[in-house]
Amino acid sequence: MDWVHILAIAGIVSMILEIFIPLHFGFIGIGVGFLSAALMTYFGVSPWIQVPVATVIGLATIYILRKLIKPEEGVDFTPETIVGKTGFVKKVLNGKVLVFVDGEEWLAYNGSQLLRPGDKVKVVGIEGVHLKIQKL
């Protein structure tokens, strides 16, 4: 296996690593740098030129991608945002209730009401990390 193939494989592996170990486009930049080095090797460019050019291309890729694609900001959560919303019961197990409200699963309690999976509920409060719910 020659250097063109080794550099190309390293570039592809780096890009795949970005899926499993997000580095905010770091592995993608490294991968683009390796692929550009593979391309320059294929055309017979001197290693003295390849290394700085591939480095600049990789760093430029990281910079451009980070400017174009911003990471998602965390959603500010306050209890008022979920109180009053409705959802449904997903599971009831040993007195614990798992409900689906506003796109997320929550542990909840409801006092003494009998609940079954599929029952519609309304959030009436929050205590700690548990929702206080009422059957509709």
Backbone as CSV, one residue per row, in Angstrom:
resi,resn,N_x,N_y,N_z,CA_x,CA_y,CA_z,C_x,C_y,C_z
1,MET,0.857,-1.179,0.000,0.000,0.000,0.000,0.899,1.237,0.000
2,ASP,0.606,2.154,-0.880,1.449,3.346,-0.981,0.871,4.493,-0.147
3,TRP,1.592,5.603,-0.130,1.230,6.747,0.717,-0.104,7.388,0.331
4,VAL,-0.442,7.350,-0.938,-1.717,7.925,-1.376,-2.864,7.213,-0.666
5,HIS,-2.808,5.889,-0.660,-3.870,5.108,-0.020,-3.874,5.287,1.494
6,ILE,-2.708,5.309,2.085,-2.616,5.472,3.541,-3.209,6.823,3.966
7,LEU,-2.837,7.879,3.260,-3.363,9.212,3.596,-4.860,9.306,3.337
8,ALA,-5.330,8.702,2.259,-6.761,8.731,1.957,-7.555,7.969,3.021
9,ILE,-7.076,6.815,3.423,-7.755,6.035,4.465,-7.746,6.801,5.781
10,ALA,-6.616,7.422,6.117,-6.549,8.214,7.349,-7.553,9.361,7.305
11,GLY,-7.722,9.981,6.150,-8.691,11.069,6.005,-10.117,10.596,6.197
12,ILE,-10.450,9.472,5.603,-11.805,8.933,5.725,-12.079,8.486,7.166
13,VAL,-11.110,7.816,7.780,-11.275,7.375,9.173,-11.454,8.578,10.094
14,SER,-10.715,9.641,9.863,-10.851,10.850,10.684,-12.254,11.432,10.585
15,MET,-12.787,11.452,9.386,-14.136,11.995,9.210,-15.191,11.109,9.875
16,ILE,-14.995,9.812,9.803,-15.928,8.893,10.473,-15.839,9.057,11.984
17,LEU,-14.639,9.305,12.500,-14.474,9.520,13.947,-15.293,10.700,14.450
18,GLU,-15.496,11.704,13.599,-16.285,12.874,13.998,-17.702,12.468,14.398
19,ILE,-18.217,11.417,13.793,-19.560,10.939,14.128,-19.590,10.402,15.555
20,PHE,-18.558,9.667,15.941,-18.542,9.000,17.233,-17.911,9.830,18.348
21,ILE,-16.985,10.701,17.988,-16.314,11.558,18.974,-16.397,12.993,18.449
22,PRO,-17.521,13.663,18.691,-17.665,15.017,18.129,-16.616,15.975,18.689
23,LEU,-15.854,16.562,17.804,-14.834,17.538,18.190,-15.148,18.886,17.573
24,HIS,-16.411,19.125,17.304,-16.848,20.370,16.678,-16.047,20.626,15.412
25,PHE,-16.063,19.623,14.543,-15.445,19.633,13.223,-13.929,19.452,13.230
26,GLY,-13.344,19.124,14.365,-11.893,18.908,14.426,-11.453,17.725,13.588
27,PHE,-12.151,16.586,13.733,-11.780,15.403,12.956,-12.077,15.593,11.470
28,ILE,-13.104,16.360,11.152,-13.394,16.624,9.739,-12.257,17.442,9.126
29,GLY,-11.775,18.442,9.854,-10.650,19.242,9.364,-9.404,18.407,9.176
30,ILE,-9.138,17.525,10.126,-7.984,16.630,10.010,-8.154,15.725,8.790
31,GLY,-9.370,15.210,8.613,-9.646,14.339,7.472,-9.459,15.046,6.140
32,VAL,-9.938,16.277,6.052,-9.756,17.056,4.813,-8.271,17.314,4.576
33,GLY,-7.529,17.575,5.639,-6.082,17.760,5.502,-5.394,16.511,4.964
34,PHE,-5.774,15.337,5.516,-5.206,14.078,5.022,-5.585,13.829,3.561
35,LEU,-6.844,14.085,3.227,-7.266,13.857,1.838,-6.559,14.803,0.869
36,SER,-6.340,16.048,1.286,-5.611,16.966,0.407,-4.151,16.523,0.260
37,ALA,-3.568,15.991,1.340,-2.196,15.471,1.253,-2.147,14.254,0.323
38,ALA,-3.181,13.411,0.393,-3.230,12.245,-0.502,-3.300,12.696,-1.960
39,LEU,-4.117,13.709,-2.215,-4.246,14.232,-3.577,-2.923,14.825,-4.063
40,MET,-2.248,15.568,-3.203,-0.956,16.155,-3.592,0.097,15.063,-3.802
41,THR,0.054,14.004,-2.983,0.990,12.892,-3.157,0.755,12.218,-4.505
42,TYR,-0.506,12.041,-4.842,-0.859,11.416,-6.122,-0.267,12.197,-7.300
43,PHE,-0.283,13.538,-7.199,0.246,14.372,-8.283,1.735,14.666,-8.138
44,GLY,2.401,14.061,-7.160,3.847,14.173,-7.036,4.362,15.445,-6.399
45,VAL,3.537,16.109,-5.601,3.976,17.330,-4.928,4.939,16.948,-3.796
46,SER,5.963,17.744,-3.606,6.978,17.492,-2.586,6.361,17.515,-1.181
47,PRO,6.820,16.614,-0.288,6.325,16.617,1.100,6.570,17.951,1.810
48,TRP,7.589,18.681,1.400,7.882,19.979,2.013,6.764,20.992,1.714
49,ILE,6.062,20.764,0.646,4.915,21.618,0.308,3.618,21.013,0.843
50,GLN,3.529,19.688,0.786,2.309,19.003,1.233,1.941,19.307,2.678
51,VAL,2.895,19.205,3.574,2.601,19.353,5.008,2.028,20.726,5.332
52,PRO,2.688,21.835,4.934,2.085,23.127,5.274,0.759,23.389,4.555
53,VAL,0.655,22.962,3.294,-0.586,23.197,2.555,-1.726,22.381,3.157
54,ALA,-1.491,21.112,3.457,-2.526,20.266,4.054,-2.926,20.790,5.430
55,THR,-1.970,21.311,6.189,-2.262,21.882,7.503,-3.155,23.110,7.371
56,VAL,-2.804,23.987,6.455,-3.608,25.197,6.241,-5.009,24.825,5.760
57,ILE,-5.110,23.877,4.845,-6.422,23.456,4.339,-7.265,22.853,5.471
58,GLY,-6.657,22.008,6.289,-7.384,21.406,7.404,-7.853,22.435,8.413
59,LEU,-6.976,23.358,8.792,-7.350,24.403,9.757,-8.396,25.349,9.177
60,ALA,-8.267,25.660,7.887,-9.265,26.517,7.245,-10.629,25.835,7.217
61,THR,-10.631,24.528,6.989,-11.890,23.775,6.995,-12.552,23.845,8.368
62,ILE,-11.778,23.631,9.410,-12.314,23.699,10.772,-12.873,25.096,11.041
63,TYR,-12.109,26.115,10.700,-12.535,27.499,10.939,-13.830,27.823,10.201
64,ILE,-13.878,27.474,8.931,-15.067,27.792,8.119,-16.291,27.039,8.630
65,LEU,-16.145,25.755,8.917,-17.287,24.979,9.412,-17.790,25.491,10.754
66,ARG,-16.866,25.873,11.624,-17.284,26.403,12.931,-17.999,27.742,12.797
67,LYS,-17.621,28.533,11.810,-18.303,29.815,11.587,-19.671,29.606,10.952
68,LEU,-19.757,28.656,10.029,-21.016,28.426,9.313,-22.042,27.675,10.147
69,ILE,-21.593,26.701,10.923,-22.519,25.841,11.667,-22.248,26.009,13.154
70,LYS,-23.132,26.719,13.806,-22.990,26.968,15.245,-23.605,25.804,16.020
71,PRO,-23.006,25.426,17.159,-23.621,24.372,17.973,-24.925,24.875,18.587
72,GLU,-25.815,23.933,18.872,-27.087,24.310,19.475,-26.852,24.855,20.873
73,GLU,-27.542,25.916,21.169,-27.484,26.477,22.508,-28.402,25.671,23.408
74,GLY,-28.058,25.562,24.663,-28.908,24.860,25.614,-30.228,25.596,25.783
75,VAL,-31.266,24.832,25.979,-32.587,25.415,26.173,-32.726,25.787,27.643
76,ASP,-33.136,27.019,27.886,-33.373,27.435,29.257,-34.664,26.794,29.732
77,PHE,-34.556,26.029,30.806,-35.736,25.359,31.333,-36.129,25.998,32.642
78,THR,-37.369,26.371,32.732,-37.940,26.838,33.994,-39.212,26.045,34.218
79,PRO,-39.576,25.818,35.460,-40.775,25.021,35.734,-42.024,25.572,35.045
80,GLU,-42.085,26.872,34.879,-43.266,27.461,34.262,-43.456,26.990,32.822
81,THR,-42.379,26.560,32.173,-42.503,26.155,30.771,-43.230,24.830,30.612
82,ILE,-43.257,23.996,31.633,-43.887,22.678,31.490,-45.189,22.552,32.278
83,VAL,-45.348,23.344,33.320,-46.577,23.284,34.102,-47.740,23.715,33.207
84,GLY,-48.795,22.903,33.214,-49.958,23.174,32.386,-49.971,22.388,31.087
85,LYS,-48.825,21.813,30.707,-48.761,21.037,29.467,-49.379,19.657,29.697
86,THR,-49.793,19.049,28.602,-50.388,17.718,28.681,-49.474,16.698,28.028
87,GLY,-49.665,15.461,28.418,-48.891,14.365,27.864,-49.626,13.068,28.098
88,PHE,-48.881,11.976,28.070,-49.519,10.682,28.319,-48.582,9.780,29.113
89,VAL,-49.184,8.796,29.759,-48.436,7.837,30.578,-47.807,6.806,29.650
90,LYS,-46.497,6.591,29.808,-45.807,5.561,29.024,-45.729,4.256,29.790
91,LYS,-45.380,4.342,31.091,-45.219,3.136,31.909,-45.642,3.418,33.332
92,VAL,-46.128,2.384,33.980,-46.385,2.437,35.414,-45.738,1.192,35.989
93,LEU,-44.784,1.387,36.907,-44.061,0.249,37.461,-43.745,0.506,38.921
94,ASN,-44.247,-0.341,39.790,-43.995,-0.240,41.234,-44.296,1.149,41.784
95,GLY,-45.401,1.712,41.370,-45.799,3.012,41.881,-45.117,4.188,41.213
96,LYS,-44.172,3.920,40.329,-43.504,5.002,39.599,-44.160,5.156,38.238
97,VAL,-44.327,6.389,37.821,-45.004,6.684,36.565,-44.027,7.384,35.632
98,LEU,-43.910,6.852,34.415,-43.098,7.482,33.384,-44.059,8.119,32.387
99,VAL,-43.940,9.440,32.227,-44.840,10.153,31.335,-44.044,10.805,30.218
100,PHE,-44.734,11.057,29.116,-44.139,11.733,27.972,-44.831,13.079,27.836
101,VAL,-44.075,14.151,28.116,-44.631,15.506,28.083,-43.657,16.417,27.341
102,ASP,-44.164,17.182,26.416,-43.376,18.186,25.700,-42.126,17.593,25.046
103,GLY,-42.269,16.398,24.475,-41.172,15.789,23.740,-40.129,15.082,24.582
104,GLU,-40.373,14.945,25.895,-39.399,14.297,26.768,-40.087,13.365,27.747
105,GLU,-39.319,12.373,28.209,-39.829,11.463,29.228,-39.492,12.008,30.612
106,TRP,-40.438,11.891,31.533,-40.264,12.377,32.895,-40.782,11.347,33.884
107,LEU,-40.150,11.289,35.043,-40.728,10.538,36.154,-41.758,11.449,36.801
108,ALA,-42.870,10.849,37.196,-43.943,11.664,37.736,-44.659,10.923,38.855
109,TYR,-45.441,11.665,39.607,-46.333,11.067,40.586,-47.644,11.818,40.534
110,ASN,-48.682,11.133,40.997,-49.999,11.727,40.875,-50.856,11.541,42.124
111,GLY,-50.262,11.150,43.198,-51.054,10.919,44.404,-51.655,9.529,44.366
112,SER,-52.975,9.451,44.488,-53.610,8.135,44.603,-54.409,7.739,43.361
113,GLN,-54.377,8.511,42.298,-55.127,8.163,41.092,-54.512,6.941,40.413
114,LEU,-55.369,6.054,39.940,-54.908,4.878,39.222,-54.614,5.264,37.774
115,LEU,-53.414,5.021,37.343,-53.009,5.372,35.972,-52.607,4.119,35.210
116,ARG,-52.864,4.153,33.911,-52.463,3.069,33.021,-51.712,3.677,31.832
117,PRO,-50.854,2.887,31.195,-50.182,3.390,29.997,-51.205,3.876,28.969
118,GLY,-50.941,5.046,28.404,-51.828,5.641,27.420,-52.755,6.704,27.990
119,ASP,-52.904,6.738,29.313,-53.770,7.746,29.930,-53.220,9.144,29.684
120,LYS,-54.110,10.088,29.391,-53.699,11.483,29.224,-53.576,12.126,30.591
121,VAL,-52.533,12.955,30.731,-52.277,13.630,32.005,-51.928,15.093,31.760
122,LYS,-52.068,15.871,32.813,-51.701,17.286,32.763,-50.705,17.539,33.886
123,VAL,-49.676,18.331,33.601,-48.681,18.679,34.608,-49.241,19.810,35.462
124,VAL,-49.297,19.566,36.781,-49.824,20.589,37.682,-48.741,21.186,38.571
125,GLY,-47.545,20.629,38.521,-46.445,21.176,39.306,-45.187,20.351,39.150
126,ILE,-44.137,20.816,39.787,-42.855,20.105,39.786,-42.343,20.084,41.220
127,GLU,-41.887,18.909,41.639,-41.243,18.783,42.943,-39.922,18.074,42.730
128,GLY,-38.841,18.795,42.891,-37.518,18.233,42.620,-37.370,17.981,41.132
129,VAL,-37.112,16.710,40.789,-36.976,16.347,39.381,-38.184,15.541,38.896
130,HIS,-39.229,15.497,39.687,-40.439,14.757,39.332,-41.581,15.709,39.007
131,LEU,-42.374,15.317,38.032,-43.564,16.105,37.700,-44.724,15.663,38.575
132,LYS,-45.502,16.609,38.984,-46.744,16.313,39.676,-47.827,16.373,38.617
133,ILE,-48.542,15.264,38.418,-49.491,15.193,37.316,-50.902,14.909,37.809
134,GLN,-51.849,15.173,36.920,-53.252,14.929,37.213,-53.849,14.252,35.979
135,LYS,-54.612,13.174,36.220,-55.247,12.464,35.110,-56.339,13.323,34.493
136,LEU,-56.389,13.328,33.158,-57.430,14.084,32.458,-58.622,13.204,32.150
